[in-house]
């Protein structure tokens, strides 16, 4: 039994005192993303003649803001389940007494396959059906009533049509103060100049990292959406643009356009001012990568070894940068230097 398993066993012994002879079995590291460490395991308990087995997931959050992210994911999934949106069930949130020195959750293990894997293995007909399912699920999230996720006392601020863009610009300027030599100031000011042209009159629940690797397809074909650390009530265009930028980065412009067409079809309307939100998403992605490579991924709320994956994705970063240049006509000194360093 390794150190993680020993600590998890000790925690479960204390946490589940009502269960008889608790055992942590078959702990396996299944980490794939940048933000957290993820382990699958079996929790066995009960009398010798009637042992019960629960397949669970341990998710340990890393980087700055880990406590807030863990609470956000735990709470948002509770609300999403209540309104019938397909998410995993979370059982435990631990922030104060974590044996790992970091916040974590215990949640159900979904018996399913990552949607990207299914798309890659499918024939053209099935691939089209899977992409349609993905876009329908995305549009459905944005169509949920945002007021179900916010206490009445907290709702008034969301009626300000500029609250979301102002929050984004405020966060961006805070990062510029922390990293004044990043070179991003020119594009942040470019976005600020367009602030008045992008009001939001319909807030939405948003995921903020909605891509096929965060959708699991169960054996019966039903999807489950995972990784809700970025959940917030916001302008759905921020969420959509992020997904489109990731599609461009890793699959190319044809994928981006296909997802947009299907999303608009299910939403019932064309997305206004999308080019501006594409620039928002490009800035977010490039700032995350550039800052992580220069100052460490923990600064951006990610695992320290996320930089290894970032360094392997040079072509994807170049596509995102090209998309920003096409939309805004601007170059960023820090991004030029980052990409040059990846060539060496």
N, C-alpha and C positions, 0 to 999 in steps of 0.2 A: 504494500500500500504506500503510495507516494505521499508527499507532504500535503498536497491539496486534498487528497482523499482522507487523510487522517484528520485534518482540520474540519472537513465537512462532516465526517463521522461524529466527531466530538460535538459539533454544533447541533446535528440532528438528534443526538442523544438527549441534549438539553431541551431543544425546541419541541420535540415530539414525545414528551414523557408519557402521554396518554396511549402511545402505541407500544406494543410489547416487542422487546428485542429488535430494535431498529438496526438495520445493516445497510451500509452504502456499498453497492457492488458495481462492477463494470464501468468505472469512471473513465471517460474517453474525451480527450480534447477535440472539439469540433469547431474551433475558432476559424472564421473565414474573413470577418470584417476588420475595420480599422479601430473601432471604438472600445471593444470589450473582449474579455476572454470567456469562451463558452464551452461548457462541458456537459455531456450527456451522462446520465447514471441511472441506476435502478435503486429505488428505496424499498427495501424488503422489511416486512414487519408482521407480527401476529404470532399465534400459538404454533408450536412445531407441527401440529396436524393440519393447520390451516394458514399457511403463510400467504401473505398478499404482496404483490409486486406492483410498484408504481414507476412508470418510466418518466423521468423528470429531466429538467435542464437547469444547470447552475450558470448564471450569467454574472460575471464580475466586472464592474465598471472601472474604467481607467481614466487617467488624465484629470485636468482641472474641470471643476463643475460636475464631478461624478455623482455626488450626492443628489444634486438637482435633477440630473438626467435619470437616475434610477427611480426617483419619486415620480417624475413626469411619465415615465413609461408605465409604471405600476398603476398610477391613477387613471391615465388615459385609456388603458386597455380595459379597466373596469367599466368606464363609461361606454366605450365602444361595444363591449359585449352586451351591455344593457339595451342598446339600440339595435342590436342584431347584426353588427358588422363583424366579419370573421377574423378574429384575433385569438391568440393562445390565451389560456387561463393562467393567471399568475396567482400563486399561493402565498408567497412570503416575500416581504421587502425588508431587508436588514441594512441599516446604515450606521447604527451606533455600536452594535456588538459584533461586528464582522470579524471572524477569525482570520480573514485574509488581509486585513488592514485597508480594505476598500469596500464600498457598498456592493451589495449583490441582491439578486432575486432568485427564487425558486419558482419554476413554471412548468407547465405540462410540456412533454416532448411530443411534437407533431410527427406522426408517421406519414411523411410525405417527401416528395422530390422537389428540388429547387426548380422554379419555372424556367430559368435560363437553360438548364440541362434538358428539359423536355422540349423547349423550342429548338435547340440545336439538333436534337435527335429526330425531330418530327419531319414528316413529308410536308409538302407545301400546303396541302389542305388543312392538316392538323395544326401546322404552324400558324396559319391565319386564324384558326379558331382560338388558339392559345393567346395570341396577341389581342384578339377581340375581347377575350375574357379579362385580360390584364387592364385594358383601357376602360372597360365597363366598370371594373372594380375601382379604378382610380376616380372616374367621374362620380361614381356612387358616393365615395367618401366626401367629395366636395359638395355634394347635394344634401348632406345631412344638415339638420338644423343646429347651427353652432351654439344656440342658446341653451341646448341640453347639456353642454359641456362647461358652462360658466355660471357661477352663482349670480343671482339677480343683482346683487350689490356691485358686481364687477362688470356688468354688461354695458353700462352707459359709454365707457370709453371706446368701445368697438363701433359706435355709431359715427365716430369721426372718420370721414373717408380717407384721411391721410395718416391715420395712426400707424398703419403697418409700414408704409414707406418711410415715415419719420423714425420709427424704431430701427429699421434696417440702417438708415443713414447714421443714426446715433451710434449704433454698434460699430459700424465701419469707421467712423471718426475716432472712436475710442481705440480701435486697433491701430489706426494711423498714429495716434499719440504714443502707443507702445512700440511701434515699429516705424519710425518716421522715415527711414531710408528705404522702405519697401518699394517706392515708386508708384504706389496705387492711388495716390492722392488725385492725380489728374482724372482718372476714370471715375472715382467717387464723386468728384465735383461735376463731371459730365452727367452723372445720374441725378445729382441734386438739382441741376438746372432743369431737368425734366419732371421733377417732383409734382408740379401742379397739373400735369397732363395725365397722371395715372391714379386718380382716386379709386377707392374700392367701396362700393355701396352694398356689397353682399359678402360679408365674412364667411369663412368656411373652416371646418376642421382640416388640418393639413398634416401630412406625414413628414415631408421634407427629406426623404431619401427613398422615394418610391421607385423601385426598379425590380426587374424579374428575379434577382437574387434575394429579394426580401419578400417573395411570395412562394409559399410551399403548396404544392398540389397533392392532395390526399388521394388514396386509392380509388375513391368514388368520384374523383375529378373535381371535388370542391376545393376552393383555394383558402389559404390562411395567410394573412399579412403579418409579418413580424418586424421587429426592430423599430419601436416607437419612441426612441429617446428624443427625437426632434419634434414630437407632436406639439402643435399649438394652433390657436385660432388665428387665422391670417388671411391674406389675399391668396386665393387659390392659384393665381398666376405665378407666384413665387415657387410654389410646389411643382406646378406643371413645367415651368421653365427648367428647373433643376433636373427633372426626369428627362426632358428633351436634350439637355446638354450632355447628360451621361450617355444617352443613346447615341448622340453624335460622336462622343469621345471614343466609345468602345465598339460601335457598330456602323457608324457612318451616317451621312445625311439622309439616305433613303429610309433608314429606320426612324430617324427623328420625324420626318415628314409623315410617315405611316402612322406613328403613334399619335401625332397631332390630329390627323384627319379623323381617326377613330374616336379620340377623346372628344373632339368637337361634335361628332355625330351623336354620341351618347349624352353630351351636355346640352345639345339642342341649340347651340349658338356658336358663332365665331368668337375667338378670344381676342379682345381688344389690346392694342399696345404691346403685343407679345415681344417684339424685338427688344424693347427696353428691359423686359424681365429676363430675356435671354442674357443680356449684358450683366444684370444683377447676378444671375447664376454663374456665369463665367468668372466674374470677380470673386465670388464666394469660393469656387473650386480652386482657382489659381492662387488665391491668397492662402487657403488651407495648405496646399501643396508647397508653395514657396516658403511659407513661414515654418512649416514642419521640417523641411529639409535644412533650413538655416538655423533654427532655434530649438528643434525637437518637437515631436508629435504631441507630447504631453501638454504643451502650451495650447494646443488646439483641441484638447479634450479627447485625445486618442491614445492608443497603446504606443509605447516607445518603438516597438518594432514595425509599426505601420510604415515607417520611412522605407523599409526594404521593398514593400509592395509598390510604393510611390515611385521609387527609382526604376522599377521594371515597366512602368507605364508611360514612358516618355512620349510615345506616339499619341497616346490619348491626351496627354497634356498639350501637345502641339496642336491637336485638332480643336481643343477648347480655346486655346489662344487665338487660333486662326478665326474661329467663330466670333470672338470678341473684336478682333481687328476689323472683320467684315461689317459688324453691326455698329461699332463706335468709331472706327477710323483712328484708333489710338494704340500705341505700343506702351509697354510697361517695362521699365528698366530692370526691376527685380525679376520679372518673368523671363526676360531675355537672358539674364545671367544664370537663372536656374536651369533653363533648357540647355544653355551652353555647357554648364557643369555636368549635365547628364551625358553629354557627348564624350567627355574625357574619361 
